[in-house]
């Protein structure tokens, strides 16, 4: 069992210890870098100016996938690599968090694709995935898998397999793995200066802290160029941003597959059963200005619901929304057609900046960043994240219903036992955290004492799924 989080002690260590590596940014890439570096035996500090997974890493489409549309963009290597990582995440790294899910791609009379064309693409995609589940299925079978599938003018559906996850929890699991190996991890700690070859200046709890580190990795996601400017105010932009909006509505219960909905020759959107609701999206529009200015508009919601309605009947109103920013390479292509490549650069003070790529391939991106720093010999073998082992041998400390057990096993894996342990002495911790969701009060205690939650939003939105009980004015 991990020791309780002691923020004061972590800040003291941050100011007094010299680190091999300082990682700036606690999204999935930064957390992955910290996990890999700590596993290699480096002394690591990880800081984020907000909460861990506080931006795009908790606002994605929740998919661990090869990326079917990337085949049309010619990114066969990316698809192959993504499928390899998907298998490792499902089987070794986080089997509790990453779950297999069939997908249907409906082919309508007026759609952009012909069945034979899609079928050939699915064959290639599934071969790269080493998956047996693929092919065309008739409308009747597809409707049995997704009851709300719109069948007017539906020719058939392409069937293939990918996976889904809780992206925020996956990020936290990587942070936890690094911390369990001795890394100092501090959220709400903003980097305000980069010291050439020496580390950085950080402000946390209104306290300035000089962090001494032999190397620095900038994994600040949409803020990557802002951190680069701390090192060199004259640098030019290295990336561009694309806004992706998702809408959650009631639905998805009883679905045996998710939907991939084609809109043109390259762009698709999704309808994914997720955490007891239906996740719809995403948009792909250029974002100018500061990352924190990104927001969900009424037009965004209307677009997502309209596009989902092409394949899903009877959609209700938005219950909640998510807004994230993709980090893309500079280029002339539109953001929807841009390659999901990783952007790596080294600044004049030696700071390595890394951005872009996919949630699915975060482990590979972390290794690329460490290689650029000059860390050699880092193991590429997959390591189980905290909670990934012992899933079949859990001895529950208190009695809870099967649905709640399944919910806790998904979010925490075998660490669910630690979450529930205090409820042996305080049965009140088994009460719902919020009405209408399976999360328990024990999860809030665990979030604040073991998972670095500082605010109520940290607890409700990124450590639990309690925020899904809210309404459409709850914004990410």
N, C-alpha and C positions, 0 to 999 in steps of 0.2 A: 504494500500500500504506500502511495506517495505521501510525503509529508505535507502538512497544510502550507498553503501559499503564505509567505511572509514578505509583503511588498517592501517594508522597511529594510529588511535584511538584503533583499535583492538590490535595492538602490545603493546600499553600502558596498556590496560586492561590485556593482557596476562602477563605482567611483574609485575603489581601492585595488581592484585586480587588473592585471594586464592580460589581455586576451590574444589568442592566435587570430581570431576572426570576429569582427563585428558585422552583423547582418541587419540592414535597415529595411524594415517592411515585414509585417507578420501575416501577409497573405499566403496562399498556398506555395508560391515559389520561395519566398523567404523562409517559411516554416520548413520546406523541403531541404533548403540549403543548410539550415541549422541542424536538422535531423541527420543529414548525411555527414556533415562536418563533425558533429559530436560522436557519431558512430565510428569515425576515423580516429578519434582520440584527441581532437583539437579542443582547446578551451574556447567557448563560444558565448557571445552575447547577442541577443535578439531583441530589437526594440521596434515599436510601432507608435506613430503619433496618435493613432486611435486604438480601437480594439483589434485583437487578432481576428482575421477574417472579416474585418469590419466594412469592407468595400466589395469589390467584385467577387471575391472568394466566398461570399455567402449570397451572391445574387446571380449565379450562373443558371444554365438550364438543367443543372443537376445530373448531367450525363457523363458517363465514362464510356467513351465510344471511339470507334475508328474514324468517324466522320464520312458518311456516305457521299456527301456532296463534294468532298475534296478529291474524289476520283475524277470528277469532271474538270477540276482545276489542274489535273495532272500531278497531284501530290501523292503518288502511290507510296513513296517512301514514308511520308507522314502517316498514311493510313496503316501501313504495315507496323510501324513503330507504335502507333496508338493501340492497335489490337494486341501487340505483345504486352504493353503496359497494362491494358485492361485485364488480360488473363492473370498477370501477376498480382494486381490489386484484388481481384476477386478470390484468388486461391491462397495467397500468402500474406500480403501486406495488410489488407483490411477486409476480410470476407464478411464481417458483420456490417460494414458500411457500404460496400459495393455489391450490388445484387444484379443478377442477370435479369433481363427484361426483353421479351419479344417486341418487335416494332412492325407496324403495318404502314405501307406507303400506298394510299388509295390512288387509283388511276381513273380519272374521270374522262368523259368524252371530249371535253374542251380543255383538258390539261396539257401541260407542256411536253409530256413524255408519252411514247408509245410503249405498250406492254413488252414487246420483244426487246426494246432498248433497255428498259429497266431491268428485265430479267437477266440480260447479259451482264449488266453492272452489278446486280446482286450476286451473281455467281462469282465474279472476281472478288467482290467485297467479302463474301463468306469464305472464299478460299484463303484470303489473307487473314481472316479471323479464325480459321480452322474450325468453322462452325458447320454443323449438319442442318441446322434449321434455316432454310431459305427456299425461295421459289414463289410462284404466283398462286394465290388462293382465290376461289370464287367469292362473290359478294356475300353469299349466304353464310359461308364459314366466317368471313371477316365480321359480319354483323353479330355472330355468336360471341366473338372475342371482344368486340366493342359495341355494346348495345346502342349507343348514341351515334354510331357512324352513319353519316348521310349517304343513302344508297341511290338517290336519283342520279341517273346517267353514270353510275359507277360501273366500269368495265370489270375490274378485278382489283386485287391488292397484292403488292409485293410484300413478302414476309422475310424478315431477317432478325438477328439477335444482337443486342448491345447490352448496356448496363446503366444503372442509375445509382446515385449516392446522395448523402447529405453533405454538401460541399463545406459548410461551416464546420461540421463535426470532423470531417476529414482533415481540415487544416489544423484544428485544435489537437487532433491525435498526433500530428507531426510535431507541434509545439511541445506537447506532453512528452513525447519520446526524447526530444532534445533536453528538456528540463530534467527528466529522470536520469540522464547521463551527466548532469552537473551544469548544463548550460544556464546562464542567467537570462531569463526572459521577462521583459517588462513592457506592458502596453501603456498607452497614454504617456509616452516618452518621445518627444519630438527632437529630431536632430536639427540643430540650427547652424552648425559649422562643421566643415571637414578639415582636419589637420593633416597636411601632407605627410604621409608615411607614419602617422602617429595615432590616428583614430578620429574621434569626432567629439563635438560638444553637444550635449543633450540636455533638454529641460524636461524634468518630470516633477509633478507636484509642486510647481513653481520653484524648483531647486535646480540650479545649473550644475551639471555633472560633466567632467572631462572623462571620456571613455578612451582608455589607451588600448590600441589594437594594432597588431602587425599588418593586418589586411582588412579591407572593408568591402563588403558586397552590398550594392544598392539594388534592392528588390522591391522598390516602392510602388510598383505597378503604374497606375495612371500618373503618379507623382514622380516618376523616375527622372524626368528632365528637370524638375524642380530641385531634386537632391543633387543632380549633376551640376546645376548652377551654383550650388554651395561650394563646389570644388573649383569651378571655373565659370565666372559670370558671363564669359564671352561665348560659351558653347552654343552650337546650333541645335535645334530640335532633332531628336533621333527617332521619334515615333509619332504616330498620330492616333487619335482616339475615336472609337465608335461606340455609340450608346446602344445598349441592349436592354429592352424592357420586357418584363414578364408579368402576367396577370394570373392570379389564383382565383378560381371560382369553385363553387360546390360541384361535386361530380367526381368521376373516376372510380367510384366504388364498384367492384365487380368487373372492372376491365381486366382482361387477360393480356393486353398488349397496350403499348403506347402508339401514337400516330405521328408519322413524319409527313407533313403536308407540303407538297411542292407548289411553288408560286411562279417560278420561271425556270430558265435553263440551269441556274446555279443556286437560287435561294430557296430554302425550305423553312418552315416553322414546325413547332412540335406541340402536341397535347400529351402530357405525361401524368399518369396517376402518381401523386407524390404526397406522402404524409397525410393520407386521408382526404386529399383535395385534388383538383385538376390544375396542373401548371401549364399555362399557355404562353407561347412566344417562340422566337424573340424578334425584336426589331433590330435594325442594323443601319443606324444613321450617324453621319459624322458629328463629332462633338468638338466645338471650339470653346476656348476659354478654360477657366480653372476646373479641375476635376470635381471639386466639391459643389460646383454649380449645376451639375447634372441632376435632372429631376424628371419624374414621370408627369407627362401632360395628359390632358383629356384626349388629345389627338392620338397619343401613344396607345392609350387604353382602347380607344375605338379601333385603331388599326389591328391590334392584337386580337380583339374579339371578332372583328370582321374576318380576318384571315383564318382564325380557328373555325369560324362558322362555315367556311367552305367545306369542311369535312365532318364537323360535329354539330348535331342538332340539339336544340333546346338549351343553349348556354344561358346561365343566369348572369347576374351582375358581378362585377369585380368585388371580391372580398378583401383582397390585399394585392399589393404590387411590389415588384423588385426592379431596381435600376442599377445596372453595372456598366462599367466602361471596359471595352476590349482595348488592349494595347497592340497596335499593328505597325508593321514596318512602313516607312515612308515609301510612296510610290504613286503612280498615275492611275492605277486601278481604283474603282469604287470600293468602298469598305466591304461591301457584300462579296466582292470578288477577290479581296486581298488574301494573300497567303498567310496562314497562321504560323509564321516563322518566329523564332526567338531572336531578339535583338540584343547583342552583346557588344559592349564597348569598354575601353579602359581609359580613364582620365589622366590628366597630368600628374596628379598626386598618387596614382596607382589604384584608385577605387575602380572596381569592376561593377558595371551596371548591367542588369539583366532584366528583360521585360518581354512580354508577349508569350506566344506558344499557347498550349491548351492545358486545361485542368488535368486531362487524362495523362499527359506526359510530364507532369511536374517533376517526377523523380529524375528523368533524363535531363531536364532543364537545370536542375540543381547540380548535377554532376558536371554539366558544361560550365556552369559558373565557377565551380571549384577548380576545374581544370584551368580556366582562364586566370584565376588567382594564382595558380602555380602549385596547388595541392595535388600531389601525384599519388597514385596507388589506392585511391578511394574504391572500396568494394562496390561492384555493381550488383551484387547478389541482393535479392529482395529480403527485407527484414520485416517481421510482423510488427505492426504498430501496437501500442498499448491497448489491451482489450481483445486482440485478435486471436490469442491462444486460449485454450481451455473452454471453448464455447460449448462443447458437448458434456462437460463435467461440472456444471454450475450447481452449487448447493445454495438455494435461495434462503436468506436469513429471516425473511418474513413471508407471509402468505399474500400473494397478489394474483389477480385473474390472468388468464392466458394472454389476453390482448395487451395488457400492460407489460407483461413479461416480454412479449415480442417487441414492443416499442422500446423498452429499455435495452434489450439485447442489440437492437439495431443501432441505437445512439452510442452505447458504451461498450458493447461486447461483454466480455467476462468482468469488466470493471463495474458492471451493474450491481454486483454484490457489494462493492464499496459504497456505491450511491445509496443503497438501501440499508446499510448497516446501522446508521443512527436511529432508524425507525424501530429497532428492537426496543429501545428505551423510550421513544417518543412516537407512539402510533399516529399522532396528528400529522406526521410527515408523510403519511400515506394518502392524505387528502389531495384532491386535485389542485394544481397550481393555479389554474384558471378554469372556469366552467367550459365544458365542451371539448376539452383536449385531454389526452391520456397522460400528460406530464404531471408529476407529483411534486409536492412541496419539498421532498427530500432532494430533488434535483436542483432546486434553488440553493439549498445549503451547500450541496456539492459544488455547484458553479462558483459560489463565492469563496469557498474555502480551499478548493483544489484546482479550479480552472480559471483563475485570474479575472473573474467577472467583477467589474467595478460598479457599473450602473445597472439599473433595472433593465434597460434595453439589451445590455450584454447578456443578461440571463434569459430574457423572453425571446430574443431574436436569434442568438447564435449558439447558446448552450442547450436550449430546449426548443420545442416547436409551439410554445404557448402563444406566440404572436399571431398564429394562424386563427385564433379565436376572434381576432379583431375585425375591423371593417376596412373598406377601401381607402380610408384616409391614413392608414398605417403605411408609411413609406419607408423603403430601404434606402 
